[in-house]
Amino acid sequence: MLLADPLKNLLGAATAKVMAEHLDLHTVGDLLHHYPRRYAERGELTALADLPLDEHVTVVAQVADARVMTFNKGGRGKGQRLEVTITDGSGRMQLVFFGRAVYFHQKELLPGRRGMFAGKVGVFNRKLQLSHPEYKLLDADSSDETVKAFASELLPIYPACKQLESWTIEQSVSIALDSLAATGWAGLADPLPPALREGRGLADLPEALQKVHRPRTKADIEDARQRLKWDEAFVLQVALARRRYADTQLPAVARKPIPGGLLDAFDAKLPFTLTDGQQKVSREIFDDLATEHPMHRLLQGEVGSGKTMVALRAMLAVVDAGGQAAMLAPTEVLAQQHHRSVTEMMGELAEGGMLGGSEHATKVVLLTGSMGAAGRRQALLDLVTGEAGIVIGTHALIEDKVQFHDLGLVVVDEQHRFGVEQRDALRGKGKQPPHLLVMTATPIPRTVAMTVFGDLETSVLDQLPAGRSPIASHVVPAADKPHFLTRAWERVREEVENGHQAYVVCPRIGDGEDENGRNGKGAKKKPSPEDEAEKRPPLAVLEIAEQLTRGPLAGLRVEVLHGRMHPDDKDDVMRRFAAGEVDVLVATTVIEVGVNVPNATAMVIMDADRFGVSQLHQLRGRVGRGSAPGLCLLVTEMPEASPARRRLAAVASTLDGFELSRIDLEERREGDVLGQAQSGVRSSLRMLTVIDDEEVIAAAREEATAVVLADPDLTGHPELRTALDALLDKEREEFLEKG
């Protein structure tokens, strides 16, 4: 019997159907990798005289009497229960059973029979009882060892569903294990090379599966978990190592910076010194660009750590080497913002072909979906002729009409907002594969970088440029303490009176087209304060802006910004806000990434509990970007003891994005590390947790890299190939192929 066999061959069509529909288990292999969630213990062996209430116990006793009682089910007819009295000489207690099993238990539990009984001690009519206990009857020659083994046996509790209880799953797993053992574990491919397994003292696969499903001791469970975590980490890292190896085999044009060119001219006019971190990461990128295979690098850095500066210097180096560079941004607001900041930083160096342009200058063009026909035509012409060395745009860059003269570098900003297909399409526009630099301001714990982005080399910018100010963050409990919210608006006014500006962020636009928030249907029972806060539609930009201009912020220059505005209007609002002509910007999360207004010092986030931890951290990074300190107020109506309030308190307590990303990940779990999380693909991880198993992941990455370098096609590792094929279904394979 092979692991790929459908479950209906083993368990019958009815059980297999329920497992497929409700637990997503289809094959024998799926079932064996459906591991217990936890293990129950029957409880300490206890005398009846010493029973502790509400604890799990095991007792050895004799049946004194058993009788079936009839009772009234409150207007729903009559029911029956079996009451059994047991004694061990030190005391007596009652066992009770209900339902269809009454007569089965009555036949078993005859007066005089001795047995072991296990359950949770409860009380009924002021008497101790065990309700529906597990039991095992003893023979005359049963030893003390039998009793101890029963009491200490570890009972696997499986992730189950209403249609299939844990004990049915346990029986099914037992059938699968017995069937495999009977064939000598034929067809069970062990993905770990023997040398690796022995070198690290790991159990073999049959032993690990037996121990995880049928442990005799807690040490058995630990042995099994360690081995099965290695399976998942190693196979995953082999997939990523093969991806990295394949990338090194692709041809690319080496783009070495040329002394005395555009990059040197740009560096010479910088009014500040690059941080040590920026210089180090730039060296890593320039080393990659100088090789004849494509760079695949992830640049992660805290909000405001100067990633755009590092990316711009890489783009200038490529232009110096005769190529073109494209920067892909997730929104038009961000593309326009990047274009504006890049042209401002470059000055006359961005005016190639124009009067007043420097001799080293190139042209920097913007390309978005909403541009006018004439501007778009000119931008396309500048790209195909090579007149424009740098293009900044949205997904409009990916369209078939867009052609480059010689695309050498693709920079993707905020990578998690782009589908793999979009990045792939842009990369396909080079004559040879262009170099790729992926940037994110969402701090990624090292283990996640090694898995989710495991096919990319990683650079981290963790040093803020000089002159950046601290940000104070506070939770504003609007429902518990309304005067705190009043004070929040007073603080915004104070910032504006001191010559600064503020953001107010809302989860919704409020133009009638967006939906009415979560949990719109009322609950039947009386809702808790938490339910009430969640049931209300999220606060909206247009409504809050109107309330503020009429009320607490009357007399200030308040404007709105959201994703459904015309791009020209969005750009106009952002430009005026950046120029200091707007005091308060009420916006959706379109301002989340890349928006840079150093004079903005305050941010009020309404319904902050409706945003994720990382998103709140990103939003907060929009303030404190100048010399004045920043202030971020997290407004919520959630009650004090709620998980949402704990999450907000965590955000308010630290500015360390890596710490917050750990909290975020622990809360959301990992999703699927080999497919887009939003595609609903079941996670390929069962035992490994990316956040806790850093040592295993790091060691597996090393071992996987060594195996792939020695044998890229895995011809000497057929079992590993089998496991890889099982992990990489078509969708995940495509995900990896496209990088």
C-alpha positions in Angstrom: 0.0 0.0 0.0 1.4 3.4 -1.0 1.0 6.7 0.7 -0.6 8.1 -2.4 -3.5 5.6 -2.2 -6.9 7.2 -1.8 -8.4 6.9 1.7 -11.6 5.2 0.4 -9.4 2.1 -0.4 -8.4 1.9 3.3 -11.4 3.2 5.3 -14.4 3.0 3.0 -16.2 5.6 0.9 -18.3 7.2 3.7 -15.4 8.0 6.1 -13.1 9.0 3.3 -15.7 11.5 2.0 -16.0 13.2 5.4 -12.2 13.3 5.8 -11.9 14.9 2.3 -14.7 17.4 2.7 -14.1 18.5 6.3 -10.4 17.9 7.0 -8.9 18.1 3.5 -7.4 14.6 3.9 -7.4 12.6 0.7 -4.7 10.0 0.8 -3.1 7.6 3.3 -0.1 10.0 3.4 -2.4 12.9 4.3 -3.9 10.9 7.2 -0.5 9.9 8.6 0.6 13.5 8.5 -2.5 14.6 10.3 -0.7 14.8 13.6 -2.3 14.9 17.1 -3.0 18.4 18.4 -2.1 17.4 21.9 -2.1 14.3 24.2 -4.4 13.7 27.1 -3.4 11.7 30.2 -5.9 9.6 32.0 -4.7 11.0 35.3 -3.0 9.8 38.4 -4.0 6.5 40.1 -6.2 7.6 43.0 -8.0 6.0 45.9 -11.8 6.7 46.0 -11.4 8.3 49.4 -9.0 10.9 48.0 -10.7 12.1 44.8 -10.0 15.7 43.8 -12.9 17.5 42.2 -12.5 18.7 38.6 -9.3 16.7 38.0 -8.7 13.7 35.6 -8.1 10.6 37.6 -7.8 6.8 37.2 -9.3 4.5 39.8 -9.1 0.7 40.2 -12.4 -0.5 41.7 -15.0 -3.3 41.8 -18.6 -2.9 40.5 -21.0 -3.0 43.5 -24.2 -2.6 41.5 -25.5 -1.3 38.2 -29.1 -0.2 37.3 -30.8 1.5 34.4 -32.9 4.5 35.4 -35.6 6.2 33.3 -35.9 10.0 33.5 -38.1 12.7 31.9 -36.3 14.8 29.2 -38.4 17.9 29.8 -41.2 17.6 27.3 -39.0 15.6 24.8 -40.0 12.1 26.0 -38.2 9.8 28.3 -34.5 9.1 28.5 -32.4 6.4 30.1 -29.2 6.4 32.1 -27.1 3.7 33.6 -25.9 4.3 37.2 -23.0 2.1 38.3 -21.7 2.2 41.9 -18.0 1.2 42.3 -15.9 0.6 45.4 -12.2 0.1 46.2 -12.5 -0.5 50.0 -11.6 3.1 50.8 -14.8 4.6 49.5 -17.6 4.4 46.9 -18.5 6.5 43.9 -21.0 6.6 41.0 -20.4 6.2 37.2 -23.1 7.4 34.9 -23.7 6.7 31.2 -26.5 8.1 28.9 -27.8 7.4 25.5 -27.7 4.5 23.2 -24.6 2.9 24.8 -26.5 2.3 28.1 -27.3 -1.4 27.5 -23.8 -2.2 26.1 -22.2 -0.9 29.3 -24.7 -2.7 31.5 -23.7 -6.0 29.9 -20.0 -5.2 30.6 -20.2 -3.7 34.0 -21.6 -6.6 36.0 -21.5 -6.6 39.8 -18.2 -8.2 41.0 -16.2 -7.2 37.9 -13.0 -5.3 38.6 -11.7 -2.6 36.3 -9.8 0.6 35.7 -12.0 3.7 35.3 -10.7 7.1 34.0 -12.4 10.4 33.7 -12.9 13.9 35.2 -14.3 14.0 38.7 -17.6 15.9 38.9 -20.4 16.2 41.4 -24.1 15.5 41.2 -26.7 15.6 44.0 -23.7 16.4 46.3 -22.1 13.1 45.4 -18.8 12.6 43.4 -19.3 10.9 40.0 -17.5 10.1 36.7 -19.7 10.8 33.7 -19.1 8.6 30.7 -15.7 7.4 31.9 -13.2 5.4 29.8 -12.7 2.0 31.4 -10.8 -1.3 30.9 -11.9 -4.5 32.8 -9.2 -6.5 34.5 -8.6 -10.2 34.6 -7.9 -12.0 37.8 -4.2 -12.1 36.9 -3.8 -8.5 35.8 -0.6 -7.0 37.4 0.1 -3.6 38.9 2.1 -2.8 35.7 -1.1 -3.2 33.6 -2.9 -0.7 35.9 0.0 1.8 35.8 0.3 1.5 32.0 -3.4 2.3 31.6 -3.3 5.3 33.9 -0.2 6.8 32.2 -1.1 6.0 28.6 -0.9 9.1 26.4 -4.1 9.5 24.4 -3.7 11.4 21.1 -6.3 14.2 20.5 -6.5 15.0 16.8 -7.8 18.2 15.0 -11.3 17.0 14.4 -14.7 18.3 13.2 -18.3 17.9 14.1 -18.8 15.1 11.6 -15.7 13.1 12.8 -14.6 12.8 16.4 -10.9 12.6 17.4 -11.3 8.9 18.5 -12.6 7.9 15.0 -9.5 9.6 13.5 -7.4 7.7 15.9 -8.9 4.4 14.8 -8.4 5.3 11.1 -4.7 6.2 11.8 -4.3 2.9 13.6 -5.6 1.0 10.6 -3.2 2.9 8.3 -0.2 2.3 10.6 -1.0 -1.4 10.9 -1.5 -1.8 7.1 1.9 -0.1 6.4 3.7 -2.1 9.1 2.3 -5.3 7.6 3.9 -4.4 4.3 7.3 -3.6 5.9 6.6 0.1 5.3 6.7 -0.4 1.6 6.3 2.8 -0.4 7.2 5.0 2.5 9.9 7.3 1.0 12.2 8.8 3.6 13.2 12.3 2.4 16.2 12.7 4.7 19.5 11.3 3.4 20.8 8.6 5.7 24.0 10.5 6.5 22.0 13.6 7.6 19.6 11.5 9.7 22.4 9.6 11.4 24.6 12.7 11.8 21.8 14.5 13.6 20.6 11.5 15.6 17.1 11.6 14.2 14.6 8.7 14.2 13.8 7.0 11.0 10.4 7.8 9.4 8.4 4.6 10.4 9.6 5.0 14.0 8.7 8.7 14.0 5.2 8.1 12.7 4.6 5.3 15.3 5.9 7.5 18.1 3.8 10.6 17.1 0.6 8.6 16.8 1.2 5.9 19.5 3.6 7.4 22.0 4.5 5.4 25.1 6.3 8.3 26.8 6.6 12.1 26.5 10.2 11.5 25.2 8.6 9.5 22.3 6.6 12.6 21.3 9.6 14.8 21.5 11.7 12.4 19.3 8.9 12.2 16.7 8.3 15.9 16.6 12.0 16.7 16.2 12.3 14.2 13.3 9.0 15.4 11.5 10.0 19.1 11.9 13.2 18.2 10.1 11.3 16.6 7.2 9.3 19.7 6.6 12.1 22.2 7.0 14.6 20.1 4.9 12.2 19.4 2.0 11.1 23.1 1.9 14.7 24.3 2.0 15.7 21.9 -0.8 13.0 23.4 -2.9 14.3 26.9 -2.2 17.9 25.9 -2.6 17.2 24.4 -6.1 15.4 27.7 -7.0 18.5 29.7 -5.9 20.8 27.3 -7.8 18.7 27.5 -11.0 19.0 31.3 -10.7 22.8 31.1 -10.6 22.6 29.2 -13.9 20.7 32.0 -15.8 22.7 34.4 -17.9 22.6 38.1 -17.1 24.5 41.2 -18.2 27.0 42.3 -15.5 26.3 45.9 -14.6 29.4 47.3 -13.0 29.4 50.9 -11.8 31.6 53.2 -13.9 33.9 55.6 -12.0 33.1 59.3 -12.7 29.6 58.6 -14.0 26.1 59.3 -12.8 26.4 57.5 -9.5 29.6 59.5 -8.5 27.9 62.7 -9.5 24.9 61.9 -7.4 27.0 60.9 -4.4 29.0 64.2 -4.7 25.8 66.3 -4.4 24.3 64.5 -1.4 23.8 66.9 1.5 24.3 64.1 4.1 26.5 61.0 4.7 25.0 57.6 4.1 24.6 55.4 7.2 27.0 52.5 7.7 24.1 50.2 7.0 23.3 51.9 3.7 26.9 51.7 2.6 27.1 48.0 3.6 23.9 47.0 1.8 25.0 49.0 -1.3 28.2 47.1 -1.5 26.2 43.8 -1.3 24.0 45.0 -4.2 26.9 46.3 -6.3 28.7 42.9 -5.9 25.6 41.1 -7.1 25.1 43.5 -10.1 28.7 42.8 -11.2 28.0 39.1 -11.7 26.8 37.4 -14.9 23.8 35.8 -13.3 20.7 37.8 -12.1 20.7 39.3 -8.6 17.8 38.1 -6.5 17.9 40.2 -3.3 15.4 41.1 -0.7 16.1 44.5 1.0 14.2 44.8 4.2 14.4 47.8 6.5 12.4 49.6 9.1 10.2 52.5 8.0 12.5 55.4 7.3 15.7 53.5 7.2 16.6 54.8 3.7 15.8 51.9 1.4 14.7 54.3 -1.4 18.2 55.9 -1.3 19.9 52.5 -1.6 17.6 51.4 -4.5 18.2 54.7 -6.3 22.0 54.3 -6.1 21.6 50.7 -7.5 19.5 52.1 -10.4 22.1 54.9 -11.1 24.9 52.2 -11.2 22.9 50.2 -13.8 22.3 53.4 -15.9 26.1 54.1 -15.7 26.6 50.6 -17.1 24.4 51.3 -20.1 21.2 49.7 -18.9 17.8 50.8 -17.7 16.1 50.4 -14.3 12.4 50.1 -13.5 10.8 50.6 -10.1 7.4 49.0 -9.6 5.2 50.5 -6.9 1.8 49.1 -5.7 -0.3 52.2 -5.9 -0.4 55.4 -8.1 0.0 57.6 -5.0 3.2 55.7 -4.1 4.5 55.7 -7.7 4.0 59.5 -7.9 5.6 60.0 -4.5 8.7 57.9 -5.6 8.9 59.8 -8.9 8.7 63.1 -7.1 11.3 62.2 -4.4 13.7 60.6 -6.9 13.7 63.7 -9.3 14.1 66.0 -6.3 17.1 64.0 -5.0 18.7 63.8 -8.4 18.0 67.5 -9.4 19.7 68.3 -12.7 20.9 64.7 -13.0 17.3 63.7 -13.8 17.0 66.2 -16.7 18.8 64.2 -19.4 18.2 65.8 -22.9 16.8 69.0 -21.3 18.3 72.5 -21.1 20.1 72.8 -17.8 20.5 69.0 -17.5 23.9 67.8 -16.3 26.3 66.1 -18.7 25.8 62.8 -16.8 22.0 63.2 -16.6 19.5 60.7 -17.6 15.7 61.0 -18.0 13.4 59.8 -15.1 9.9 59.0 -16.4 6.6 58.1 -14.6 4.2 55.6 -16.2 0.8 54.9 -14.6 -2.5 53.7 -15.9 -4.3 57.1 -15.6 -1.8 59.2 -17.5 -3.0 61.3 -20.5 -2.4 59.8 -24.0 0.3 62.3 -25.0 2.3 61.9 -21.7 2.0 58.1 -22.0 3.1 58.1 -25.6 6.2 60.2 -24.8 7.1 57.9 -21.8 6.8 54.8 -24.0 9.0 56.4 -26.6 11.7 57.4 -24.0 11.8 53.7 -22.8 12.1 52.0 -26.1 14.8 54.4 -27.4 16.8 54.3 -24.1 16.4 58.0 -23.6 14.9 57.3 -20.1 17.4 55.5 -17.8 14.9 55.2 -15.0 11.1 54.5 -15.1 8.9 54.5 -12.0 5.4 53.1 -12.4 2.5 50.9 -11.3 1.4 47.6 -12.9 1.0 49.8 -16.1 4.7 49.0 -16.6 3.8 45.3 -17.2 1.5 45.9 -20.2 2.5 44.4 -23.6 2.9 47.8 -25.2 5.7 48.7 -22.8 9.1 47.9 -24.3 12.6 48.7 -23.0 15.8 49.5 -24.8 17.9 47.4 -22.3 16.2 46.6 -19.0 19.0 45.8 -16.5 17.4 46.1 -13.0 13.8 45.7 -11.6 13.1 47.2 -8.2 9.9 46.0 -6.6 8.6 48.2 -3.7 6.5 46.5 -1.0 6.7 43.1 -2.5 3.8 41.6 -0.6 1.4 43.7 -2.6 2.4 42.3 -6.0 1.4 38.9 -7.4 4.3 36.7 -8.6 2.9 36.9 -12.1 3.3 40.7 -12.2 7.0 40.6 -11.1 7.6 37.8 -13.6 6.0 39.7 -16.4 8.2 42.7 -15.8 11.3 40.6 -15.5 10.5 39.1 -18.9 10.9 42.4 -20.6 14.7 42.3 -20.5 16.7 40.8 -23.4 18.3 38.6 -20.7 16.9 38.2 -17.2 17.4 41.6 -15.4 18.7 41.8 -11.9 15.9 41.9 -9.2 15.8 43.9 -6.0 12.7 43.4 -3.8 12.1 46.0 -1.0 9.8 45.8 2.0 9.3 48.0 5.0 7.5 45.2 6.8 10.1 43.7 9.1 10.4 40.0 8.5 11.8 37.7 11.3 14.9 35.8 10.1 13.1 32.5 10.0 10.4 33.8 7.8 13.0 35.4 5.5 14.6 31.9 5.2 11.3 30.3 4.2 8.8 32.7 2.6 11.6 34.6 0.8 14.1 31.7 0.9 14.9 31.9 -2.8 16.2 35.5 -2.2 19.4 36.6 -0.6 18.6 39.0 2.2 19.9 42.5 3.2 18.7 44.3 6.3 18.8 48.0 7.0 18.2 48.3 10.7 19.8 51.8 11.3 17.8 55.0 11.0 19.4 58.0 9.3 20.6 60.8 11.7 18.0 63.3 12.5 15.0 61.0 12.6 12.9 61.6 15.7 11.3 59.2 18.2 7.5 58.4 17.9 5.4 58.2 21.1 2.4 55.9 20.7 -0.7 55.7 23.0 -3.9 53.7 23.0 -7.1 55.9 23.2 -10.0 53.9 24.6 -12.8 56.0 23.1 -15.7 53.9 24.7 -14.2 53.6 28.2 -12.8 57.1 28.4 -14.4 59.5 25.9 -12.4 62.5 27.4 -9.2 60.7 26.0 -10.6 61.2 22.5 -11.4 64.8 23.2 -7.8 65.3 24.3 -6.5 63.5 21.2 -8.2 66.2 18.9 -6.7 68.9 21.2 -3.3 67.4 20.6 -3.8 67.5 16.9 -4.7 71.2 17.1 -1.6 71.9 19.2 0.6 70.2 16.6 -0.9 72.4 13.9 -0.6 75.5 16.0 3.1 74.7 16.3 3.4 74.7 12.5 3.1 71.0 12.0 0.6 68.7 10.2 -1.4 65.6 11.0 -2.9 62.4 9.5 -6.2 60.9 10.5 -6.5 57.3 9.2 -9.9 55.4 8.8 -10.5 51.8 7.6 -13.3 52.8 5.2 -14.0 55.4 2.5 -17.7 55.9 3.2 -18.9 56.8 -0.3 -21.7 54.2 -0.3 -19.7 51.8 -2.5 -17.8 50.1 0.3 -19.3 47.5 2.5 -20.8 47.8 6.0 -18.0 46.3 8.0 -17.6 42.9 9.6 -20.2 41.0 11.5 -23.0 43.0 10.1 -25.6 40.5 11.3 -26.7 41.0 14.9 -26.2 38.2 17.3 -29.2 36.5 18.8 -27.8 36.6 22.4 -27.1 39.9 24.1 -23.9 41.1 22.5 -20.8 41.7 24.6 -19.1 45.2 24.4 -16.6 43.5 22.1 -19.3 42.2 19.8 -20.9 45.7 19.8 -17.6 47.4 18.8 -17.0 44.8 16.0 -20.6 44.8 14.7 -20.5 48.6 14.0 -19.4 49.4 10.4 -15.8 50.7 10.4 -15.4 54.5 10.7 -15.1 56.1 7.3 -12.9 58.9 5.8 -15.8 61.0 4.4 -17.9 60.9 7.6 -15.0 61.5 10.0 -13.7 64.4 7.8 -17.1 66.1 8.0 -17.4 65.6 11.8 -13.9 67.0 12.4 -14.4 70.1 10.2 -17.7 70.9 12.0 -16.4 70.0 15.4 -13.0 69.5 17.1 -10.9 70.6 14.1 -13.1 73.5 12.9 -11.1 76.2 11.3 -8.2 73.9 10.2 -7.5 73.1 6.6 -8.8 69.5 6.4 -8.6 67.4 3.2 -9.5 63.8 2.3 -7.4 61.2 0.4 -8.6 57.7 -0.7 -8.2 55.1 -3.4 -11.3 56.0 -5.4 -10.4 59.6 -6.1 -9.2 60.6 -9.6 -5.4 60.1 -9.8 -4.9 63.8 -10.6 -7.0 64.8 -7.5 -5.0 62.4 -5.4 -1.7 63.8 -6.6 -2.9 67.3 -6.1 -3.9 66.6 -2.4 -0.6 64.9 -1.7 1.4 67.7 -3.4 -0.5 70.4 -1.3 -0.1 68.4 1.9 3.7 68.0 1.2 3.9 71.7 0.5 2.2 72.5 3.9 -1.0 73.9 2.4 -3.1 71.2 4.2 -3.1 70.9 8.0 -4.9 67.6 8.5 -5.2 64.7 5.9 -8.0 62.3 6.6 -7.1 59.2 4.6 -7.4 55.4 4.1 -4.3 53.2 4.1 -3.2 54.7 0.7 -0.7 56.6 2.9 0.6 53.4 4.4 3.9 53.0 2.5 6.4 55.5 1.0 4.5 58.7 1.7 7.2 61.1 3.0 6.1 64.5 4.6 8.8 65.4 7.3 6.6 68.2 8.7 3.7 65.7 9.6 4.2 64.9 13.3 0.8 63.5 14.5 -1.3 60.6 13.4 -4.7 59.5 14.8 -5.7 56.0 13.7 -9.5 55.5 14.1 -10.8 51.9 14.8 -7.1 50.9 15.2 -8.2 47.4 16.2 -9.4 46.8 12.6 -5.8 46.9 11.3 -3.1 44.3 11.6 0.0 44.8 13.8 2.4 45.3 10.9 0.0 47.6 9.2 -0.2 49.8 12.3 3.5 49.9 12.5 3.8 50.9 8.8 1.2 53.7 9.2 2.9 55.0 12.3 6.1 55.3 10.3 4.6 58.2 8.3 5.2 60.6 11.3 8.4 61.6 13.1 10.2 61.8 9.7 11.7 65.2 10.4 13.4 66.8 13.4 10.3 67.1 15.6 9.1 64.1 17.6 6.1 62.1 16.3 2.9 61.2 18.0 0.6 58.2 17.1 -2.8 57.8 18.8 -4.5 54.4 18.4 -8.3 55.0 18.9 -10.4 52.0 19.7 -13.8 51.1 21.2 -12.8 47.6 22.2 -13.0 46.8 25.9 -9.9 46.7 28.0 -9.6 42.9 28.4 -10.1 42.1 24.7 -7.3 40.5 22.5 -7.6 43.6 20.2 -6.6 45.9 23.1 -3.7 43.6 24.0 -2.5 43.8 20.4 -2.8 47.6 20.4 -0.9 47.8 23.7 1.9 45.8 22.1 2.1 48.2 19.2 2.2 51.2 21.6 4.9 49.6 23.8 7.6 49.2 21.1 9.0 50.7 18.0 10.9 47.5 17.1 9.3 46.3 13.9 10.9 42.9 14.1 9.4 42.3 17.6 6.0 43.4 16.3 6.3 41.2 13.3 6.8 38.2 15.6 3.6 39.2 17.5 1.8 39.5 14.2 3.0 36.2 13.0 2.2 34.4 16.2 -1.4 35.7 15.9 -2.0 35.0 12.3 0.1 31.8 12.0 2.2 31.3 8.8 -0.3 30.6 6.1 1.3 28.7 3.3 5.0 29.5 2.8 5.0 28.2 -0.7 1.9 29.7 -2.1 0.2 33.1 -1.9 -1.6 33.0 1.5 -4.7 34.6 0.0 -5.1 31.8 -2.5 -6.4 29.5 0.3 -3.8 26.8 -0.3 -3.5 24.5 2.7 -0.3 25.1 4.6 2.4 22.6 3.7 3.6 22.9 7.4 2.1 20.5 10.0 4.7 20.3 12.7 7.2 23.1 11.9 6.3 26.6 13.2 8.3 29.3 11.4 8.4 31.5 14.4 9.7 29.0 17.0 11.9 26.6 15.0 14.7 29.0 13.9 17.5 26.5 14.7 15.9 23.7 12.7 15.2 26.0 9.7 18.7 27.5 9.7 20.4 24.0 10.0 18.1 22.6 7.3 18.9 25.5 5.0 22.7 24.7 5.3 22.2 21.0 4.7 19.8 21.6 1.8 22.3 24.0 0.1 25.1 21.4 0.4 22.9 18.6 -1.0 21.7 20.7 -4.0 25.3 22.0 -4.8 26.6 18.4 -4.9 23.6 17.0 -6.8 21.4 19.7 -8.4 19.0 17.2 -10.0 18.8 15.0 -6.9 19.6 11.9 -9.0 21.2 10.3 -6.0 18.2 11.1 -3.8 15.1 9.5 -5.3 13.2 9.5 -2.0 13.8 13.3 -1.6 12.6 13.8 -5.2 9.4 12.0 -4.3 8.8 14.1 -1.2 9.6 17.2 -3.2 7.0 16.3 -5.8 4.4 15.7 -3.1 5.2 19.2 -1.5 5.3 21.1 -4.8 1.9 20.7 -6.4 1.4 22.6 -9.7 0.4 25.8 -8.0 3.4 25.9 -5.6 5.8 24.8 -8.4 4.6 27.8 -10.5 5.0 30.1 -7.4 8.6 29.1 -7.0 9.3 29.1 -10.8 8.3 32.8 -10.9 10.3 33.7 -7.9 
